[in-house]
Amino acid sequence: MRGRIEVRAVFSNFKNKSSNVWRTLRLVQQRKKNGLHIKLKKAVIKIKKQHKGPNFGPSKVRDALLDNGFKRDELPPVKKVENFLNHQRNLTSTHHDVRAFELQLSDKLLQNTTENHHCFVHGCSVQVDGYVKVGSGHENSHLNVSFTSRDLLGNVKQAQVFKDNNEWPMTFAIDFTFKTNLLGLYFGVIGVIDAMRHFFLGGLCLISQKYTEDYAQCIGDFKKVCQTVGGFTLSPTYCMVDGEAAIHSALSQIFSQLEIILMCFFHVMKCCKEHLKGVPVKLRKKVLRKIRSLHMKSFNSHVKSMFFQQPLPLATAPNHTGKQQIMT
């Protein structure tokens, strides 16, 4: 009975708003609340409207509050400003509307570009009448949009010229994200790799599904724009992709003369390290060193000399009797 009375006394003190415990809890709850005060919100919106550039981020917006009558101790954390700006951008954006997305892409057509570095949309999303039509992203309405520019096509054209002149084999690289973005789309990059293993961008892609026909459409659109806009025929010697079967099938459909498909060297080394965890350290380093050396070899003779070496010739060395001893 006494225990119940003590518990009730604790709860009564907790409910009493004049108690110190209640005041402390209220302060903690107010500090934990996300968001900004109304006065700060209006000031942040006003500052962002005055500075619409992409380089004017949340930290600069926070510092600009000092010029709007706020003191240093009144400034909110940068994370709160960033969250509020992201929320405002989501409220005013129309990325969830397919029709609005098509209207935005209509301004990025090839005939609307005046400079070589201007991006333009191409491929199956551009209709014959010049309008842009994209799918909704559902299973029966795939979304497939490709972007590039004349300068980016110039990167691929230079690699193709080297290949046509037999100066260096052309390595065509394609990679897509494993996970989707917030809109449920996969993001892909297309480009070439030079002799120093530097990647040069050629185009960007957005797809909603990862089937063979989606990859074939995306790669085929890029090959077509290289012919129509870039003025060259895309015919790579090698192609570097991941191990997905769908994209391998698409490459065989688009490039019938493709000699070999390469795996990404970073992922190859990552898998090798995973499988060599139980191997002794010295042997593990030796194997990885051999793999890296193999990666830099350019001729079959170099590879054969590494892994298919002939037996060493017999050598002779004097023994303790002064006679020659055969060593193997």
Secondary structure by P-SEA (a helix, b strand, c coil): caaaaaaaaaaaaaaccccaaaaaaaaaaaaacccccaaaaaaaaaaaaacccccccaaaaaaacccccccccccccaaaaaaaaaaaaaaacccccaaaaaaaaccccccccccccbbbbbccccccccbbbbccccccbbbbbbbccaaaaaaaaaaaaaaaaccbbbbbbbbbbccccccbbbbbbbbccccccbbbbccccccccccaaaaaaaaaaaaaaaaacccbbbbbcbbbbcccaaaaaaaaacccccccccccaaaaaaaaaaaaccccaaaaaaaaaaaaaaaacccaaaaaaacccccccbbbbbccccbbbbcc
